[in-house]
Amino acid sequence: MAAFVAVAEAGGFRDGARASGLSASGLSEAVRRLEHRLGVRLLNRTTRSVAPTEAGQRLLERLTPALGEVEAALDVVNGFRDRPAGTLRLNVPVSAARLVLPAIVPPFLAAYPDIRLDVIAEDSFVDVLAAGCDAGIRYDERLEQDMIAVPIGPREQRFATAAAPAYLDRHGRPEHPRALLDHACIGGRFASGAALAWEFERDGEVVRVDPSGPLVVRVGTASDLAVDAAVAGVGIITLFEDWLRPHLDSGALEPVLEPWWPRFSGPFLYYSGRRYLPAPLRAFVDFIGRQRRSP
């Protein structure tokens, strides 16, 4: 039954396997056995998609809350253990995996050795619960409704703009964001295909530019390529300041337009406020709360 729910909610065996942590072949066999026992087809399968039949949809509507209650009931046993155990699945942006979690994950796992952390890093906007995750990390403008948000990581961040000193020696140092239109810039593109616009702010003035250049990379997953290209002198880059900080400190990159670097609020851990909080997630929420309160 859990296999059927995983496949039906994900819309396919491969995505269901990814969400549940099981193999696609195992899910397929489990669903086949369930259909055989019930004597009715639950899923319509094509080469491109998998969707519940009418009978499957009715079963899904009843099973989803029922299995949630079973999971919650089993998790109650965790309260009788000396320390919480189980798997915590997090869906996070690549930037959070790179900049936020490294300071949290090692001490958390050291404090809770019986918890297994499963982190899925991607920059596509997904439904965390439908993807089979317990919680996600997002920035406030991307929080979903009916979700509880808990601050995690730095409470303020900046986007930094920089280039290799050799590039700036050859092409000049822009003094205003609009001057970037005359420079080679390393662009970014989201999974949706939308280009990443560059936004700057100074003394209440906001300037948005759409620069062009010889290289465009997928935001998040290919950002390291963009950084390497900037260090090599290909062009000017805009990225999280913390991502560029090692190269800024070493001198491999030089700050550009620093008075214009925009600030934005830090990320949040978010999870459903309508579901029972499993012990591993409860431990994680408590841990980041203690980290936030510590000097």
NORQUI-V120581 format. One record per residue. N is the residue number from 1. RES is the residue in three letters. PSI is psi in whole degrees, -180 to 180 (* if undefined). D_FIRST is the distance of its C-alpha to the first C-alpha in Angstrom with 2 decimals. Layout:
N_RES_PSI_D_FIRST, N_RES_PSI_D_FIRST
This chain:
1_MET_-40_0.00, 2_ALA_-36_3.80, 3_ALA_-43_5.35, 4_PHE_-46_5.09, 5_VAL_-43_6.32, 6_ALA_-44_8.67, 7_VAL_-44_10.05, 8_ALA_-42_10.54, 9_GLU_-33_12.23, 10_ALA_-19_14.23, 11_GLY_20_15.30, 12_GLY_159_15.16, 13_PHE_-39_13.96, 14_ARG_-46_16.91, 15_ASP_-34_16.58, 16_GLY_-38_12.87, 17_ALA_-41_14.07, 18_ARG_-39_16.91, 19_ALA_-34_15.02, 20_SER_-15_12.60, 21_GLY_10_15.33, 22_LEU_173_13.67, 23_SER_151_15.29, 24_ALA_-38_14.82, 25_SER_-38_15.26, 26_GLY_-41_12.60, 27_LEU_-43_9.98, 28_SER_-43_11.68, 29_GLU_-40_11.64, 30_ALA_-43_7.98, 31_VAL_-40_7.52, 32_ARG_-42_10.71, 33_ARG_-39_9.81, 34_LEU_-44_7.10, 35_GLU_-38_9.95, 36_HIS_-42_12.44, 37_ARG_-41_11.27, 38_LEU_-20_11.20, 39_GLY_28_14.31, 40_VAL_146_13.82, 41_ARG_131_13.48, 42_LEU_-25_10.92, 43_LEU_136_12.60, 44_ASN_121_16.34, 45_ARG_131_17.35, 46_THR_176_20.88, 47_THR_-19_22.78, 48_ARG_-25_22.77, 49_SER_165_19.58, 50_VAL_128_16.07, 51_ALA_146_15.45, 52_PRO_143_13.26, 53_THR_178_15.10, 54_GLU_-43_16.26, 55_ALA_-40_13.64, 56_GLY_-37_10.92, 57_GLN_-42_12.84, 58_ARG_-44_13.06, 59_LEU_-41_9.39, 60_LEU_-42_9.09, 61_GLU_-33_12.14, 62_ARG_-34_10.99, 63_LEU_-38_7.62, 64_THR_-54_9.44, 65_PRO_-33_12.19, 66_ALA_-44_10.43, 67_LEU_-32_8.49, 68_GLY_-40_11.92, 69_GLU_-38_13.67, 70_VAL_-45_11.91, 71_GLU_-42_12.87, 72_ALA_-40_16.27, 73_ALA_-43_16.79, 74_LEU_-34_16.32, 75_ASP_-22_18.60, 76_VAL_-32_21.24, 77_VAL_-28_22.00, 78_ASN_-27_23.31, 79_GLY_-16_26.13, 80_PHE_1_27.48, 81_ARG_158_27.85, 82_ASP_-31_31.16, 83_ARG_147_29.56, 84_PRO_151_26.19, 85_ALA_163_23.81, 86_GLY_-173_20.70, 87_THR_135_20.07, 88_LEU_119_21.39, 89_ARG_124_20.60, 90_LEU_137_23.41, 91_ASN_120_24.09, 92_VAL_154_27.89, 93_PRO_155_30.75, 94_VAL_-37_32.66, 95_SER_-38_35.63, 96_ALA_-39_33.84, 97_ALA_-32_32.71, 98_ARG_-38_36.35, 99_LEU_-24_38.25, 100_VAL_-50_36.27, 101_LEU_-30_33.86, 102_PRO_-30_36.44, 103_ALA_-9_38.24, 104_ILE_-44_35.13, 105_VAL_-52_32.75, 106_PRO_-48_35.13, 107_PRO_-31_36.33, 108_PHE_-46_32.86, 109_LEU_-32_31.51, 110_ALA_-35_34.73, 111_ALA_-27_34.26, 112_TYR_75_30.61, 113_PRO_-15_30.40, 114_ASP_2_27.04, 115_ILE_135_25.31, 116_ARG_126_24.11, 117_LEU_125_24.73, 118_ASP_108_22.92, 119_VAL_124_25.05, 120_ILE_113_24.41, 121_ALA_122_27.82, 122_GLU_163_28.31, 123_ASP_8_30.44, 124_SER_141_28.31, 125_PHE_112_27.37, 126_VAL_158_23.57, 127_ASP_111_21.25, 128_VAL_-45_20.54, 129_LEU_-42_17.39, 130_ALA_-28_15.92, 131_ALA_1_16.99, 132_GLY_18_14.93, 133_CYS_155_18.22, 134_ASP_-31_19.40, 135_ALA_169_22.82, 136_GLY_169_25.31, 137_ILE_128_29.04, 138_ARG_164_30.91, 139_TYR_156_34.41, 140_ASP_-35_35.11, 141_GLU_-7_35.58, 142_ARG_14_32.04, 143_LEU_142_30.22, 144_GLU_161_27.61, 145_GLN_158_27.94, 146_ASP_26_26.45, 147_MET_147_26.40, 148_ILE_131_28.41, 149_ALA_130_30.84, 150_VAL_126_32.51, 151_PRO_138_35.45, 152_ILE_136_35.00, 153_GLY_-165_37.69, 154_PRO_141_41.07, 155_ARG_-9_41.71, 156_GLU_138_43.91, 157_GLN_168_43.93, 158_ARG_151_46.19, 159_PHE_133_46.12, 160_ALA_147_48.96, 161_THR_135_50.99, 162_ALA_166_52.81, 163_ALA_164_54.46, 164_ALA_139_56.27, 165_PRO_-38_59.89, 166_ALA_-39_61.16, 167_TYR_-46_59.44, 168_LEU_-33_60.95, 169_ASP_-37_64.35, 170_ARG_-39_64.30, 171_HIS_-4_62.91, 172_GLY_162_63.83, 173_ARG_113_62.01, 174_PRO_140_60.68, 175_GLU_-8_61.92, 176_HIS_146_59.84, 177_PRO_-33_56.26, 178_ARG_-21_57.66, 179_ALA_-17_59.54, 180_LEU_-22_56.24, 181_LEU_-18_56.51, 182_ASP_9_59.31, 183_HIS_161_57.34, 184_ALA_117_54.80, 185_CYS_146_51.51, 186_ILE_110_48.22, 187_GLY_169_45.61, 188_GLY_151_41.89, 189_ARG_134_39.25, 190_PHE_169_35.79, 191_ALA_-29_32.67, 192_SER_-14_33.23, 193_GLY_-12_36.63, 194_ALA_139_38.63, 195_ALA_148_41.56, 196_LEU_115_42.05, 197_ALA_149_45.15, 198_TRP_126_47.48, 199_GLU_138_48.46, 200_PHE_156_51.34, 201_GLU_137_52.88, 202_ARG_124_56.24, 203_ASP_42_58.14, 204_GLY_-9_55.98, 205_GLU_126_56.32, 206_VAL_129_53.11, 207_VAL_127_53.44, 208_ARG_128_50.70, 209_VAL_154_51.39, 210_ASP_78_49.67, 211_PRO_164_51.39, 212_SER_167_51.21, 213_GLY_-175_51.65, 214_PRO_-8_51.07, 215_LEU_133_47.54, 216_VAL_132_44.27, 217_VAL_160_41.12, 218_ARG_125_37.48, 219_VAL_132_37.37, 220_GLY_-72_35.81, 221_THR_-26_34.73, 222_ALA_17_38.26, 223_SER_-31_40.31, 224_ASP_-35_41.68, 225_LEU_-42_43.22, 226_ALA_-42_44.87, 227_VAL_-46_46.27, 228_ASP_-39_47.66, 229_ALA_-41_49.25, 230_ALA_-44_50.84, 231_VAL_-34_52.26, 232_ALA_-5_53.68, 233_GLY_15_55.50, 234_VAL_-37_53.57, 235_GLY_-166_53.54, 236_ILE_141_52.58, 237_ILE_148_49.08, 238_THR_129_47.32, 239_LEU_172_44.42, 240_PHE_134_43.36, 241_GLU_-42_46.47, 242_ASP_-30_44.68, 243_TRP_-39_43.48, 244_LEU_-14_47.09, 245_ARG_-45_48.75, 246_PRO_-37_49.29, 247_HIS_-31_51.10, 248_LEU_-42_53.05, 249_ASP_-34_54.17, 250_SER_-15_55.21, 251_GLY_-3_57.13, 252_ALA_-30_55.18, 253_LEU_148_54.34, 254_GLU_135_56.66, 255_PRO_142_55.58, 256_VAL_130_56.23, 257_LEU_38_56.75, 258_GLU_-37_55.62, 259_PRO_-15_57.03, 260_TRP_-1_54.67, 261_TRP_125_51.43, 262_PRO_144_48.95, 263_ARG_152_47.13, 264_PHE_157_43.65, 265_SER_151_41.46, 266_GLY_177_39.15, 267_PRO_170_35.35, 268_PHE_144_32.81, 269_LEU_129_29.60, 270_TYR_148_27.30, 271_TYR_166_24.03, 272_SER_135_22.43, 273_GLY_1_24.51, 274_ARG_4_21.88, 275_ARG_154_19.34, 276_TYR_136_19.85, 277_LEU_110_21.74, 278_PRO_154_20.27, 279_ALA_-44_23.08, 280_PRO_-39_23.57, 281_LEU_-40_23.94, 282_ARG_-40_26.19, 283_ALA_-39_28.28, 284_PHE_-43_28.63, 285_VAL_-45_29.74, 286_ASP_-38_32.22, 287_PHE_-47_33.48, 288_ILE_-28_34.35, 289_GLY_-42_35.92, 290_ARG_-38_38.15, 291_GLN_-40_39.01, 292_ARG_-34_40.06, 293_ARG_-20_42.28, 294_SER_148_43.91, 295_PRO_*_47.28
